Amino acid sequence: MKDLIVDANFPRSLDERVYHLGIRPGEVANRIITVGSPSRAQSIAACLDVSPVPFTLSSERGFLTITGRYHGVPVSIVSIGMGHPNADFFVREVRECLDGDMVVVRLGSCGALIDVPVGSVVVPKSSIAITRNYDYDFARGSAGEPPYRISKPVDADSDLHTALQRALRRTRPGGLEVHVVDDIMNASADSFYSSQGRQTSFPDHNESLLEQVKGTHPDLGSLEVRGAAFSPAGDS
């Protein structure tokens, strides 16, 4: 626990550290790669310049921030775990530690809803959210209430989308066939199980969920639980 928190509206410690990520201004760069697992963050951090030595902070809430330079350019790698709430902590608290533009690329795995090889790289042009409807009676079923809500599409930043797909094609290793898919929509679900249509012992009422979403959005091609901006297709 912190000895003293300044401003309950946006909690910080006396030395300006935000509450959940534990960082303060100067410890995070404006260019950020965010991932789910600390091991993936460490793997990416191995590509950073050896000098200056990268800054590393692991917070009490499980967020890992590594800030260094790549070819002289400041960059941060932040491991945030899974799910929309953790993404909200990350975006809001990092934003409070920065001035100027904030560029974020999410790197993670996703499920493919189209016929592409495992290992393909997906750079979605837009994304929708699939969320469980808590007004629905999942024990008995509810007349007049859908069990899941599907948001309207949100477009990716066009400049970042173009830069990513061009860089991926330009740097694709020779002799390695990697598909770059950049003309599809992504779906970000609030559950790995129910909101992605997986069938378990719980009464999730999701048997037709994927067919419903694909019928509404025929260009839907990937599905994940983290809000990915850039994902290699495979297991979500």
C-alpha positions in Angstrom: 0.0 0.0 0.0 1.1 3.5 -0.7 1.8 5.7 2.4 0.0 8.7 0.9 -2.1 9.1 -2.2 -2.5 12.5 -3.8 -6.0 13.1 -5.5 -8.4 10.2 -5.2 -9.9 11.2 -8.6 -6.6 10.2 -10.3 -4.5 8.5 -7.6 -0.8 9.2 -7.5 1.9 8.9 -4.9 3.9 11.9 -3.6 6.6 11.3 -6.2 4.0 11.4 -9.0 3.8 7.6 -9.6 0.4 6.5 -11.1 -1.4 4.0 -8.9 -1.5 0.8 -11.0 1.4 0.9 -13.4 3.7 2.5 -10.8 5.4 4.8 -13.3 5.9 8.5 -13.4 6.8 11.0 -16.1 10.2 10.3 -17.7 9.9 6.5 -17.3 7.7 5.8 -20.4 8.2 6.8 -24.0 5.7 8.2 -26.5 6.1 5.1 -28.7 4.8 2.0 -27.0 4.5 -1.7 -27.8 2.0 -3.3 -25.4 1.8 -7.1 -24.8 0.0 -9.5 -22.5 2.7 -11.5 -20.9 5.9 -10.3 -19.1 8.0 -13.0 -21.0 6.9 -11.6 -24.3 7.9 -8.1 -23.1 11.3 -9.4 -22.1 11.8 -11.1 -25.4 11.0 -7.8 -27.3 13.2 -5.8 -24.9 16.2 -8.0 -25.9 16.1 -6.0 -29.2 16.7 -2.6 -27.5 20.0 -0.8 -27.6 22.3 -1.9 -24.8 23.2 1.7 -24.0 21.6 3.4 -22.2 20.6 0.5 -20.1 16.8 0.1 -20.4 14.7 1.2 -17.4 12.5 -1.6 -16.0 9.7 -1.4 -13.4 7.3 -4.2 -12.3 4.4 -2.8 -10.4 2.5 -4.3 -7.5 -0.5 -4.8 -9.8 1.4 -6.9 -12.3 2.2 -4.3 -15.0 5.7 -4.4 -16.4 7.2 -1.4 -18.1 10.6 -1.5 -20.0 11.8 1.7 -21.5 14.9 2.1 -23.7 16.0 3.0 -27.2 15.8 1.1 -30.5 18.3 2.4 -33.0 18.4 5.5 -30.9 14.7 6.1 -30.8 13.0 6.0 -27.4 10.4 3.2 -27.0 8.6 1.5 -24.2 7.3 -2.1 -23.9 4.5 -2.5 -21.5 3.0 -5.8 -20.4 -0.6 -5.3 -19.2 -2.1 -8.8 -19.0 -5.5 -9.5 -20.6 -8.9 -7.8 -20.9 -10.5 -4.5 -21.4 -10.1 -3.2 -17.7 -6.3 -3.7 -17.8 -6.2 -1.9 -21.2 -8.1 1.0 -19.6 -5.6 1.2 -16.7 -2.7 1.2 -19.2 -4.1 3.9 -21.6 -5.2 6.3 -19.0 -2.2 6.1 -16.7 0.4 6.2 -19.4 -1.3 9.2 -21.0 -1.0 11.0 -17.7 2.8 10.4 -17.8 3.3 11.8 -21.3 3.3 15.0 -23.3 2.7 15.0 -27.0 1.5 12.2 -29.2 1.1 8.7 -27.8 1.5 5.9 -30.4 0.5 2.4 -29.2 0.8 -0.9 -31.1 -0.7 -4.0 -29.4 1.3 -7.2 -30.1 -0.4 -10.4 -29.3 -2.1 -13.6 -30.6 -5.5 -13.9 -32.0 -7.9 -16.4 -33.5 -8.5 -16.4 -37.2 -12.1 -16.5 -38.5 -10.8 -16.6 -42.1 -8.7 -19.2 -44.0 -5.1 -18.0 -43.4 -2.1 -20.1 -42.2 -1.2 -20.1 -38.5 1.6 -17.5 -38.1 0.0 -15.0 -40.4 0.3 -11.4 -39.2 -2.9 -9.4 -38.9 -3.0 -5.6 -38.9 -6.8 -5.0 -38.7 -8.3 -1.9 -40.4 -11.0 -1.6 -37.8 -12.4 -3.3 -34.7 -15.6 -4.0 -32.9 -16.3 -5.0 -29.3 -18.3 -8.0 -28.2 -19.5 -7.7 -24.6 -21.6 -9.9 -22.4 -25.0 -8.2 -21.7 -25.4 -8.2 -17.9 -29.1 -7.4 -18.2 -29.7 -10.8 -19.8 -30.8 -13.7 -17.6 -28.3 -16.3 -18.4 -29.8 -18.9 -16.0 -33.2 -18.9 -17.7 -32.9 -16.9 -20.9 -34.4 -13.4 -21.4 -37.1 -12.5 -23.9 -36.4 -9.2 -25.5 -32.8 -8.9 -24.3 -29.8 -10.1 -26.4 -27.2 -12.1 -24.5 -24.3 -10.2 -26.1 -23.9 -6.6 -27.4 -21.9 -5.8 -30.5 -20.5 -2.3 -30.9 -20.2 -0.2 -34.0 -16.8 -0.5 -35.8 -13.9 1.8 -34.8 -11.3 2.4 -37.5 -7.6 2.1 -36.8 -5.5 5.2 -37.2 -4.9 5.3 -40.9 -1.3 6.6 -40.8 -0.3 4.0 -38.2 -2.1 1.2 -40.1 -0.3 2.1 -43.3 3.1 2.4 -41.7 2.7 -1.0 -39.9 1.7 -3.0 -42.9 4.4 -1.4 -45.1 7.1 -2.0 -42.5 6.0 -5.6 -42.0 6.2 -6.3 -45.7 9.5 -4.5 -46.2 11.2 -6.3 -43.3 9.7 -9.8 -43.9 12.6 -12.3 -43.6 13.7 -13.8 -47.0 12.8 -17.4 -47.4 10.1 -17.2 -44.7 6.5 -17.1 -46.0 4.6 -14.9 -43.7 1.2 -13.6 -44.7 0.4 -10.0 -43.8 -3.4 -9.5 -43.6 -4.4 -5.9 -43.4 -7.9 -5.6 -45.0 -10.0 -7.2 -42.3 -12.0 -6.2 -39.2 -11.0 -7.4 -35.8 -13.4 -8.3 -32.9 -12.3 -7.7 -29.3 -14.3 -9.7 -26.8 -14.6 -9.2 -23.0 -14.3 -12.9 -22.3 -12.0 -15.6 -23.8 -14.9 -18.1 -23.4 -18.5 -16.8 -23.6 -18.0 -13.7 -25.8 -15.8 -15.7 -28.2 -18.5 -18.3 -28.7 -16.7 -21.2 -26.9 -18.9 -23.9 -25.6 -18.3 -24.8 -21.9 -20.4 -26.1 -19.0 -21.8 -22.6 -18.3 -25.1 -21.5 -19.8 -23.6 -18.8 -22.0 -26.3 -18.8 -24.7 -23.6 -18.2 -27.3 -24.2 -21.0 -29.7 -24.9 -18.7 -32.7 -22.8 -15.7 -31.6 -20.0 -16.0 -34.1 -22.4 -16.7 -37.0 -24.4 -13.6 -35.9 -21.4 -11.4 -35.8 -20.0 -12.6 -39.1 -23.4 -12.1 -40.7 -23.5 -8.5 -39.5 -19.8 -7.9 -40.4 -18.7 -10.0 -43.4 -15.2 -8.6 -43.4 -14.6 -9.8 -39.8 -11.4 -11.9 -39.8 -9.9 -12.0 -36.3 -11.0 -12.4 -32.7 -9.2 -11.7 -29.5 -9.7 -10.6 -25.9 -7.3 -7.7 -25.5 -8.0 -5.0 -28.0 -5.2 -5.8 -30.4 -4.0 -3.4 -33.0 -1.5 -5.9 -34.5 -1.7 -9.6 -33.9 -0.1 -12.8 -35.3 -2.9 -15.2 -36.0 -3.1 -18.4 -34.0 -4.7 -19.1 -30.6 -6.5 -16.1 -29.2 
